[in-house]
Amino acid sequence: MTETEMERAEAELDRLLNDPDVRMDPERVWMLAGSLSRAAGGGLACPLPAAD
């Protein structure tokens, strides 16, 4: 993801979360958040325990 794409995704996510005139779309919010997290090199904030 390029820096320009990240900026656009961040702006869209901000709009979805904070603009009262924009209808909330949870699926889109999670998709954008996941894309931004992967682009930033993030993983799970709290790793899941290993399966026994």
PDBQT receptor file of N, H, CA, C and O in Angstrom, charges set to zero:
ATOM      1  N   MET A   1       0.855  -1.165   0.000  1.00  0.00    +0.000 N 
ATOM      2  CA  MET A   1       0.000   0.000   0.000  1.00  0.00    +0.000 C 
ATOM      3  C   MET A   1       0.903   1.230   0.000  1.00  0.00    +0.000 C 
ATOM      4  O   MET A   1       1.781   1.363   0.852  1.00  0.00    +0.000 OA
ATOM      5  N   THR A   2       0.683   2.122  -0.953  1.00  0.00    +0.000 N 
ATOM      6  H   THR A   2      -0.030   2.014  -1.645  1.00  0.00    +0.000 HD
ATOM      7  CA  THR A   2       1.496   3.337  -1.022  1.00  0.00    +0.000 C 
ATOM      8  C   THR A   2       1.073   4.322   0.065  1.00  0.00    +0.000 C 
ATOM      9  O   THR A   2       0.023   4.170   0.690  1.00  0.00    +0.000 OA
ATOM     10  N   GLU A   3       1.898   5.315   0.272  1.00  0.00    +0.000 N 
ATOM     11  H   GLU A   3       2.751   5.439  -0.236  1.00  0.00    +0.000 HD
ATOM     12  CA  GLU A   3       1.570   6.331   1.276  1.00  0.00    +0.000 C 
ATOM     13  C   GLU A   3       0.291   7.082   0.896  1.00  0.00    +0.000 C 
ATOM     14  O   GLU A   3      -0.510   7.421   1.767  1.00  0.00    +0.000 OA
ATOM     15  N   THR A   4       0.101   7.337  -0.378  1.00  0.00    +0.000 N 
ATOM     16  H   THR A   4       0.752   7.062  -1.085  1.00  0.00    +0.000 HD
ATOM     17  CA  THR A   4      -1.116   8.019  -0.842  1.00  0.00    +0.000 C 
ATOM     18  C   THR A   4      -2.345   7.160  -0.565  1.00  0.00    +0.000 C 
ATOM     19  O   THR A   4      -3.375   7.671  -0.124  1.00  0.00    +0.000 OA
ATOM     20  N   GLU A   5      -2.240   5.862  -0.821  1.00  0.00    +0.000 N 
ATOM     21  H   GLU A   5      -1.404   5.447  -1.179  1.00  0.00    +0.000 HD
ATOM     22  CA  GLU A   5      -3.357   4.952  -0.548  1.00  0.00    +0.000 C 
ATOM     23  C   GLU A   5      -3.655   4.887   0.947  1.00  0.00    +0.000 C 
ATOM     24  O   GLU A   5      -4.814   4.827   1.359  1.00  0.00    +0.000 OA
ATOM     25  N   MET A   6      -2.594   4.901   1.752  1.00  0.00    +0.000 N 
ATOM     26  H   MET A   6      -1.653   4.950   1.417  1.00  0.00    +0.000 HD
ATOM     27  CA  MET A   6      -2.787   4.895   3.203  1.00  0.00    +0.000 C 
ATOM     28  C   MET A   6      -3.493   6.174   3.672  1.00  0.00    +0.000 C 
ATOM     29  O   MET A   6      -4.381   6.124   4.523  1.00  0.00    +0.000 OA
ATOM     30  N   GLU A   7      -3.096   7.302   3.116  1.00  0.00    +0.000 N 
ATOM     31  H   GLU A   7      -2.376   7.343   2.424  1.00  0.00    +0.000 HD
ATOM     32  CA  GLU A   7      -3.735   8.566   3.490  1.00  0.00    +0.000 C 
ATOM     33  C   GLU A   7      -5.206   8.564   3.117  1.00  0.00    +0.000 C 
ATOM     34  O   GLU A   7      -6.043   9.031   3.889  1.00  0.00    +0.000 OA
ATOM     35  N   ARG A   8      -5.529   8.042   1.942  1.00  0.00    +0.000 N 
ATOM     36  H   ARG A   8      -4.849   7.662   1.315  1.00  0.00    +0.000 HD
ATOM     37  CA  ARG A   8      -6.930   7.960   1.517  1.00  0.00    +0.000 C 
ATOM     38  C   ARG A   8      -7.724   7.034   2.424  1.00  0.00    +0.000 C 
ATOM     39  O   ARG A   8      -8.850   7.349   2.807  1.00  0.00    +0.000 OA
ATOM     40  N   ALA A   9      -7.136   5.888   2.769  1.00  0.00    +0.000 N 
ATOM     41  H   ALA A   9      -6.221   5.632   2.458  1.00  0.00    +0.000 HD
ATOM     42  CA  ALA A   9      -7.813   4.935   3.650  1.00  0.00    +0.000 C 
ATOM     43  C   ALA A   9      -8.033   5.543   5.031  1.00  0.00    +0.000 C 
ATOM     44  O   ALA A   9      -9.103   5.383   5.619  1.00  0.00    +0.000 OA
ATOM     45  N   GLU A  10      -7.024   6.241   5.549  1.00  0.00    +0.000 N 
ATOM     46  H   GLU A  10      -6.155   6.371   5.071  1.00  0.00    +0.000 HD
ATOM     47  CA  GLU A  10      -7.160   6.899   6.851  1.00  0.00    +0.000 C 
ATOM     48  C   GLU A  10      -8.257   7.953   6.818  1.00  0.00    +0.000 C 
ATOM     49  O   GLU A  10      -9.038   8.063   7.763  1.00  0.00    +0.000 OA
ATOM     50  N   ALA A  11      -8.323   8.728   5.742  1.00  0.00    +0.000 N 
ATOM     51  H   ALA A  11      -7.689   8.638   4.975  1.00  0.00    +0.000 HD
ATOM     52  CA  ALA A  11      -9.351   9.759   5.618  1.00  0.00    +0.000 C 
ATOM     53  C   ALA A  11     -10.741   9.134   5.543  1.00  0.00    +0.000 C 
ATOM     54  O   ALA A  11     -11.683   9.631   6.161  1.00  0.00    +0.000 OA
ATOM     55  N   GLU A  12     -10.868   8.048   4.788  1.00  0.00    +0.000 N 
ATOM     56  H   GLU A  12     -10.103   7.644   4.286  1.00  0.00    +0.000 HD
ATOM     57  CA  GLU A  12     -12.167   7.383   4.688  1.00  0.00    +0.000 C 
ATOM     58  C   GLU A  12     -12.569   6.786   6.032  1.00  0.00    +0.000 C 
ATOM     59  O   GLU A  12     -13.725   6.897   6.440  1.00  0.00    +0.000 OA
ATOM     60  N   LEU A  13     -11.627   6.156   6.717  1.00  0.00    +0.000 N 
ATOM     61  H   LEU A  13     -10.688   6.066   6.385  1.00  0.00    +0.000 HD
ATOM     62  CA  LEU A  13     -11.909   5.581   8.025  1.00  0.00    +0.000 C 
ATOM     63  C   LEU A  13     -12.328   6.668   9.011  1.00  0.00    +0.000 C 
ATOM     64  O   LEU A  13     -13.284   6.489   9.766  1.00  0.00    +0.000 OA
ATOM     65  N   ASP A  14     -11.622   7.784   9.005  1.00  0.00    +0.000 N 
ATOM     66  H   ASP A  14     -10.846   7.929   8.391  1.00  0.00    +0.000 HD
ATOM     67  CA  ASP A  14     -11.977   8.905   9.871  1.00  0.00    +0.000 C 
ATOM     68  C   ASP A  14     -13.392   9.395   9.574  1.00  0.00    +0.000 C 
ATOM     69  O   ASP A  14     -14.168   9.663  10.492  1.00  0.00    +0.000 OA
ATOM     70  N   ARG A  15     -13.721   9.510   8.298  1.00  0.00    +0.000 N 
ATOM     71  H   ARG A  15     -13.091   9.292   7.552  1.00  0.00    +0.000 HD
ATOM     72  CA  ARG A  15     -15.047   9.972   7.910  1.00  0.00    +0.000 C 
ATOM     73  C   ARG A  15     -16.123   8.982   8.380  1.00  0.00    +0.000 C 
ATOM     74  O   ARG A  15     -17.153   9.393   8.915  1.00  0.00    +0.000 OA
ATOM     75  N   LEU A  16     -15.884   7.682   8.180  1.00  0.00    +0.000 N 
ATOM     76  H   LEU A  16     -15.047   7.348   7.746  1.00  0.00    +0.000 HD
ATOM     77  CA  LEU A  16     -16.860   6.670   8.592  1.00  0.00    +0.000 C 
ATOM     78  C   LEU A  16     -17.089   6.680  10.105  1.00  0.00    +0.000 C 
ATOM     79  O   LEU A  16     -18.208   6.469  10.573  1.00  0.00    +0.000 OA
ATOM     80  N   LEU A  17     -16.033   6.924  10.853  1.00  0.00    +0.000 N 
ATOM     81  H   LEU A  17     -15.124   7.095  10.473  1.00  0.00    +0.000 HD
ATOM     82  CA  LEU A  17     -16.139   6.878  12.304  1.00  0.00    +0.000 C 
ATOM     83  C   LEU A  17     -16.624   8.176  12.933  1.00  0.00    +0.000 C 
ATOM     84  O   LEU A  17     -17.228   8.152  14.005  1.00  0.00    +0.000 OA
ATOM     85  N   ASN A  18     -16.371   9.311  12.282  1.00  0.00    +0.000 N 
ATOM     86  H   ASN A  18     -15.880   9.331  11.410  1.00  0.00    +0.000 HD
ATOM     87  CA  ASN A  18     -16.605  10.592  12.948  1.00  0.00    +0.000 C 
ATOM     88  C   ASN A  18     -17.609  11.527  12.298  1.00  0.00    +0.000 C 
ATOM     89  O   ASN A  18     -18.033  12.492  12.933  1.00  0.00    +0.000 OA
ATOM     90  N   ASP A  19     -18.002  11.279  11.068  1.00  0.00    +0.000 N 
ATOM     91  H   ASP A  19     -17.657  10.495  10.553  1.00  0.00    +0.000 HD
ATOM     92  CA  ASP A  19     -18.940  12.180  10.386  1.00  0.00    +0.000 C 
ATOM     93  C   ASP A  19     -20.369  11.709  10.636  1.00  0.00    +0.000 C 
ATOM     94  O   ASP A  19     -20.754  10.638  10.166  1.00  0.00    +0.000 OA
ATOM     95  N   PRO A  20     -21.164  12.496  11.371  1.00  0.00    +0.000 N 
ATOM     96  CA  PRO A  20     -22.530  12.060  11.682  1.00  0.00    +0.000 C 
ATOM     97  C   PRO A  20     -23.431  11.955  10.446  1.00  0.00    +0.000 C 
ATOM     98  O   PRO A  20     -24.487  11.325  10.513  1.00  0.00    +0.000 OA
ATOM     99  N   ASP A  21     -23.042  12.551   9.340  1.00  0.00    +0.000 N 
ATOM    100  H   ASP A  21     -22.185  13.063   9.285  1.00  0.00    +0.000 HD
ATOM    101  CA  ASP A  21     -23.847  12.497   8.125  1.00  0.00    +0.000 C 
ATOM    102  C   ASP A  21     -23.534  11.281   7.256  1.00  0.00    +0.000 C 
ATOM    103  O   ASP A  21     -24.201  11.050   6.248  1.00  0.00    +0.000 OA
ATOM    104  N   VAL A  22     -22.521  10.504   7.643  1.00  0.00    +0.000 N 
ATOM    105  H   VAL A  22     -21.979  10.692   8.462  1.00  0.00    +0.000 HD
ATOM    106  CA  VAL A  22     -22.129   9.326   6.870  1.00  0.00    +0.000 C 
ATOM    107  C   VAL A  22     -22.651   8.081   7.581  1.00  0.00    +0.000 C 
ATOM    108  O   VAL A  22     -22.447   7.901   8.782  1.00  0.00    +0.000 OA
ATOM    109  N   ARG A  23     -23.324   7.230   6.820  1.00  0.00    +0.000 N 
ATOM    110  H   ARG A  23     -23.490   7.375   5.845  1.00  0.00    +0.000 HD
ATOM    111  CA  ARG A  23     -23.871   5.995   7.375  1.00  0.00    +0.000 C 
ATOM    112  C   ARG A  23     -22.728   5.057   7.773  1.00  0.00    +0.000 C 
ATOM    113  O   ARG A  23     -21.802   4.836   6.992  1.00  0.00    +0.000 OA
ATOM    114  N   MET A  24     -22.794   4.510   8.983  1.00  0.00    +0.000 N 
ATOM    115  H   MET A  24     -23.546   4.689   9.618  1.00  0.00    +0.000 HD
ATOM    116  CA  MET A  24     -21.776   3.591   9.473  1.00  0.00    +0.000 C 
ATOM    117  C   MET A  24     -21.825   2.305   8.659  1.00  0.00    +0.000 C 
ATOM    118  O   MET A  24     -22.897   1.745   8.430  1.00  0.00    +0.000 OA
ATOM    119  N   ASP A  25     -20.668   1.848   8.228  1.00  0.00    +0.000 N 
ATOM    120  H   ASP A  25     -19.797   2.303   8.414  1.00  0.00    +0.000 HD
ATOM    121  CA  ASP A  25     -20.539   0.599   7.485  1.00  0.00    +0.000 C 
ATOM    122  C   ASP A  25     -19.467  -0.233   8.191  1.00  0.00    +0.000 C 
ATOM    123  O   ASP A  25     -18.287  -0.143   7.851  1.00  0.00    +0.000 OA
ATOM    124  N   PRO A  26     -19.877  -1.050   9.180  1.00  0.00    +0.000 N 
ATOM    125  CA  PRO A  26     -18.894  -1.786   9.982  1.00  0.00    +0.000 C 
ATOM    126  C   PRO A  26     -17.954  -2.656   9.148  1.00  0.00    +0.000 C 
ATOM    127  O   PRO A  26     -16.766  -2.746   9.457  1.00  0.00    +0.000 OA
ATOM    128  N   GLU A  27     -18.460  -3.286   8.115  1.00  0.00    +0.000 N 
ATOM    129  H   GLU A  27     -19.425  -3.213   7.865  1.00  0.00    +0.000 HD
ATOM    130  CA  GLU A  27     -17.608  -4.138   7.279  1.00  0.00    +0.000 C 
ATOM    131  C   GLU A  27     -16.490  -3.322   6.634  1.00  0.00    +0.000 C 
ATOM    132  O   GLU A  27     -15.343  -3.764   6.578  1.00  0.00    +0.000 OA
ATOM    133  N   ARG A  28     -16.830  -2.138   6.149  1.00  0.00    +0.000 N 
ATOM    134  H   ARG A  28     -17.763  -1.779   6.194  1.00  0.00    +0.000 HD
ATOM    135  CA  ARG A  28     -15.841  -1.262   5.517  1.00  0.00    +0.000 C 
ATOM    136  C   ARG A  28     -14.840  -0.749   6.556  1.00  0.00    +0.000 C 
ATOM    137  O   ARG A  28     -13.646  -0.656   6.273  1.00  0.00    +0.000 OA
ATOM    138  N   VAL A  29     -15.323  -0.417   7.753  1.00  0.00    +0.000 N 
ATOM    139  H   VAL A  29     -16.293  -0.492   7.983  1.00  0.00    +0.000 HD
ATOM    140  CA  VAL A  29     -14.441   0.056   8.823  1.00  0.00    +0.000 C 
ATOM    141  C   VAL A  29     -13.392  -1.004   9.144  1.00  0.00    +0.000 C 
ATOM    142  O   VAL A  29     -12.204  -0.694   9.228  1.00  0.00    +0.000 OA
ATOM    143  N   TRP A  30     -13.827  -2.260   9.325  1.00  0.00    +0.000 N 
ATOM    144  H   TRP A  30     -14.793  -2.511   9.257  1.00  0.00    +0.000 HD
ATOM    145  CA  TRP A  30     -12.893  -3.330   9.648  1.00  0.00    +0.000 C 
ATOM    146  C   TRP A  30     -11.938  -3.603   8.498  1.00  0.00    +0.000 C 
ATOM    147  O   TRP A  30     -10.760  -3.881   8.725  1.00  0.00    +0.000 OA
ATOM    148  N   MET A  31     -12.430  -3.529   7.267  1.00  0.00    +0.000 N 
ATOM    149  H   MET A  31     -13.387  -3.303   7.083  1.00  0.00    +0.000 HD
ATOM    150  CA  MET A  31     -11.572  -3.758   6.105  1.00  0.00    +0.000 C 
ATOM    151  C   MET A  31     -10.479  -2.692   6.037  1.00  0.00    +0.000 C 
ATOM    152  O   MET A  31      -9.308  -3.012   5.834  1.00  0.00    +0.000 OA
ATOM    153  N   LEU A  32     -10.861  -1.433   6.206  1.00  0.00    +0.000 N 
ATOM    154  H   LEU A  32     -11.813  -1.173   6.371  1.00  0.00    +0.000 HD
ATOM    155  CA  LEU A  32      -9.886  -0.341   6.174  1.00  0.00    +0.000 C 
ATOM    156  C   LEU A  32      -8.891  -0.454   7.325  1.00  0.00    +0.000 C 
ATOM    157  O   LEU A  32      -7.688  -0.280   7.128  1.00  0.00    +0.000 OA
ATOM    158  N   ALA A  33      -9.387  -0.743   8.520  1.00  0.00    +0.000 N 
ATOM    159  H   ALA A  33     -10.364  -0.884   8.680  1.00  0.00    +0.000 HD
ATOM    160  CA  ALA A  33      -8.509  -0.870   9.683  1.00  0.00    +0.000 C 
ATOM    161  C   ALA A  33      -7.509  -2.009   9.480  1.00  0.00    +0.000 C 
ATOM    162  O   ALA A  33      -6.331  -1.869   9.809  1.00  0.00    +0.000 OA
ATOM    163  N   GLY A  34      -7.973  -3.122   8.946  1.00  0.00    +0.000 N 
ATOM    164  H   GLY A  34      -8.930  -3.236   8.679  1.00  0.00    +0.000 HD
ATOM    165  CA  GLY A  34      -7.082  -4.249   8.686  1.00  0.00    +0.000 C 
ATOM    166  C   GLY A  34      -6.032  -3.919   7.650  1.00  0.00    +0.000 C 
ATOM    167  O   GLY A  34      -4.860  -4.260   7.813  1.00  0.00    +0.000 OA
ATOM    168  N   SER A  35      -6.449  -3.257   6.582  1.00  0.00    +0.000 N 
ATOM    169  H   SER A  35      -7.401  -2.980   6.450  1.00  0.00    +0.000 HD
ATOM    170  CA  SER A  35      -5.510  -2.876   5.522  1.00  0.00    +0.000 C 
ATOM    171  C   SER A  35      -4.442  -1.926   6.054  1.00  0.00    +0.000 C 
ATOM    172  O   SER A  35      -3.259  -2.077   5.748  1.00  0.00    +0.000 OA
ATOM    173  N   LEU A  36      -4.863  -0.957   6.843  1.00  0.00    +0.000 N 
ATOM    174  H   LEU A  36      -5.824  -0.835   7.091  1.00  0.00    +0.000 HD
ATOM    175  CA  LEU A  36      -3.903  -0.004   7.411  1.00  0.00    +0.000 C 
ATOM    176  C   LEU A  36      -2.960  -0.697   8.383  1.00  0.00    +0.000 C 
ATOM    177  O   LEU A  36      -1.766  -0.396   8.411  1.00  0.00    +0.000 OA
ATOM    178  N   SER A  37      -3.480  -1.610   9.170  1.00  0.00    +0.000 N 
ATOM    179  H   SER A  37      -4.450  -1.854   9.147  1.00  0.00    +0.000 HD
ATOM    180  CA  SER A  37      -2.643  -2.338  10.116  1.00  0.00    +0.000 C 
ATOM    181  C   SER A  37      -1.590  -3.178   9.386  1.00  0.00    +0.000 C 
ATOM    182  O   SER A  37      -0.417  -3.172   9.758  1.00  0.00    +0.000 OA
ATOM    183  N   ARG A  38      -2.014  -3.890   8.358  1.00  0.00    +0.000 N 
ATOM    184  H   ARG A  38      -2.968  -3.895   8.056  1.00  0.00    +0.000 HD
ATOM    185  CA  ARG A  38      -1.063  -4.712   7.595  1.00  0.00    +0.000 C 
ATOM    186  C   ARG A  38      -0.027  -3.833   6.897  1.00  0.00    +0.000 C 
ATOM    187  O   ARG A  38       1.153  -4.181   6.857  1.00  0.00    +0.000 OA
ATOM    188  N   ALA A  39      -0.459  -2.701   6.349  1.00  0.00    +0.000 N 
ATOM    189  H   ALA A  39      -1.418  -2.419   6.381  1.00  0.00    +0.000 HD
ATOM    190  CA  ALA A  39       0.459  -1.805   5.644  1.00  0.00    +0.000 C 
ATOM    191  C   ALA A  39       1.492  -1.212   6.598  1.00  0.00    +0.000 C 
ATOM    192  O   ALA A  39       2.625  -0.937   6.205  1.00  0.00    +0.000 OA
ATOM    193  N   ALA A  40       1.094  -1.020   7.845  1.00  0.00    +0.000 N 
ATOM    194  H   ALA A  40       0.174  -1.244   8.164  1.00  0.00    +0.000 HD
ATOM    195  CA  ALA A  40       2.006  -0.459   8.836  1.00  0.00    +0.000 C 
ATOM    196  C   ALA A  40       2.885  -1.531   9.468  1.00  0.00    +0.000 C 
ATOM    197  O   ALA A  40       3.730  -1.234  10.312  1.00  0.00    +0.000 OA
ATOM    198  N   GLY A  41       2.679  -2.786   9.050  1.00  0.00    +0.000 N 
ATOM    199  H   GLY A  41       1.993  -3.027   8.364  1.00  0.00    +0.000 HD
ATOM    200  CA  GLY A  41       3.478  -3.874   9.588  1.00  0.00    +0.000 C 
ATOM    201  C   GLY A  41       2.957  -4.403  10.904  1.00  0.00    +0.000 C 
ATOM    202  O   GLY A  41       3.645  -5.146  11.605  1.00  0.00    +0.000 OA
ATOM    203  N   GLY A  42       1.731  -4.014  11.239  1.00  0.00    +0.000 N 
ATOM    204  H   GLY A  42       1.173  -3.410  10.671  1.00  0.00    +0.000 HD
ATOM    205  CA  GLY A  42       1.150  -4.469  12.498  1.00  0.00    +0.000 C 
ATOM    206  C   GLY A  42       0.553  -5.848  12.381  1.00  0.00    +0.000 C 
ATOM    207  O   GLY A  42       0.159  -6.290  11.302  1.00  0.00    +0.000 OA
ATOM    208  N   GLY A  43       0.497  -6.497  13.476  1.00  0.00    +0.000 N 
ATOM    209  H   GLY A  43       0.817  -6.138  14.352  1.00  0.00    +0.000 HD
ATOM    210  CA  GLY A  43      -0.163  -7.791  13.565  1.00  0.00    +0.000 C 
ATOM    211  C   GLY A  43      -1.281  -7.673  14.579  1.00  0.00    +0.000 C 
ATOM    212  O   GLY A  43      -1.889  -6.613  14.728  1.00  0.00    +0.000 OA
ATOM    213  N   LEU A  44      -1.543  -8.739  15.257  1.00  0.00    +0.000 N 
ATOM    214  H   LEU A  44      -1.049  -9.600  15.136  1.00  0.00    +0.000 HD
ATOM    215  CA  LEU A  44      -2.524  -8.684  16.332  1.00  0.00    +0.000 C 
ATOM    216  C   LEU A  44      -1.931  -7.916  17.501  1.00  0.00    +0.000 C 
ATOM    217  O   LEU A  44      -0.770  -8.116  17.859  1.00  0.00    +0.000 OA
ATOM    218  N   ALA A  45      -2.721  -7.045  18.091  1.00  0.00    +0.000 N 
ATOM    219  H   ALA A  45      -3.664  -6.882  17.801  1.00  0.00    +0.000 HD
ATOM    220  CA  ALA A  45      -2.235  -6.276  19.241  1.00  0.00    +0.000 C 
ATOM    221  C   ALA A  45      -1.963  -7.206  20.416  1.00  0.00    +0.000 C 
ATOM    222  O   ALA A  45      -1.028  -6.982  21.184  1.00  0.00    +0.000 OA
ATOM    223  N   CYS A  46      -2.768  -8.235  20.556  1.00  0.00    +0.000 N 
ATOM    224  H   CYS A  46      -3.528  -8.417  19.933  1.00  0.00    +0.000 HD
ATOM    225  CA  CYS A  46      -2.616  -9.201  21.626  1.00  0.00    +0.000 C 
ATOM    226  C   CYS A  46      -2.711 -10.579  20.987  1.00  0.00    +0.000 C 
ATOM    227  O   CYS A  46      -3.815 -11.041  20.698  1.00  0.00    +0.000 OA
ATOM    228  N   PRO A  47      -1.595 -11.240  20.761  1.00  0.00    +0.000 N 
ATOM    229  CA  PRO A  47      -1.622 -12.522  20.060  1.00  0.00    +0.000 C 
ATOM    230  C   PRO A  47      -2.518 -13.532  20.753  1.00  0.00    +0.000 C 
ATOM    231  O   PRO A  47      -2.615 -13.563  21.980  1.00  0.00    +0.000 OA
ATOM    232  N   LEU A  48      -3.166 -14.352  19.950  1.00  0.00    +0.000 N 
ATOM    233  H   LEU A  48      -3.086 -14.327  18.953  1.00  0.00    +0.000 HD
ATOM    234  CA  LEU A  48      -4.008 -15.399  20.484  1.00  0.00    +0.000 C 
ATOM    235  C   LEU A  48      -3.136 -16.500  21.082  1.00  0.00    +0.000 C 
ATOM    236  O   LEU A  48      -2.037 -16.752  20.589  1.00  0.00    +0.000 OA
ATOM    237  N   PRO A  49      -3.611 -17.153  22.132  1.00  0.00    +0.000 N 
ATOM    238  CA  PRO A  49      -2.804 -18.239  22.710  1.00  0.00    +0.000 C 
ATOM    239  C   PRO A  49      -2.695 -19.390  21.733  1.00  0.00    +0.000 C 
ATOM    240  O   PRO A  49      -3.596 -19.616  20.925  1.00  0.00    +0.000 OA
ATOM    241  N   ALA A  50      -1.604 -20.109  21.804  1.00  0.00    +0.000 N 
ATOM    242  H   ALA A  50      -0.872 -19.925  22.460  1.00  0.00    +0.000 HD
ATOM    243  CA  ALA A  50      -1.390 -21.250  20.915  1.00  0.00    +0.000 C 
ATOM    244  C   ALA A  50      -2.384 -22.348  21.253  1.00  0.00    +0.000 C 
ATOM    245  O   ALA A  50      -2.711 -22.583  22.416  1.00  0.00    +0.000 OA
ATOM    246  N   ALA A  51      -2.858 -23.017  20.200  1.00  0.00    +0.000 N 
ATOM    247  H   ALA A  51      -2.592 -22.826  19.255  1.00  0.00    +0.000 HD
ATOM    248  CA  ALA A  51      -3.782 -24.137  20.397  1.00  0.00    +0.000 C 
ATOM    249  C   ALA A  51      -3.014 -25.313  20.973  1.00  0.00    +0.000 C 
ATOM    250  O   ALA A  51      -1.874 -25.574  20.588  1.00  0.00    +0.000 OA
ATOM    251  N   ASP A  52      -3.643 -26.014  21.891  1.00  0.00    +0.000 N 
ATOM    252  H   ASP A  52      -4.569 -25.802  22.204  1.00  0.00    +0.000 HD
ATOM    253  CA  ASP A  52      -2.989 -27.201  22.486  1.00  0.00    +0.000 C 
ATOM    254  C   ASP A  52      -3.065 -28.390  21.593  1.00  0.00    +0.000 C 
ATOM    255  O   ASP A  52      -2.567 -29.459  21.945  1.00  0.00    +0.000 OA
TER     256      ASP A  52
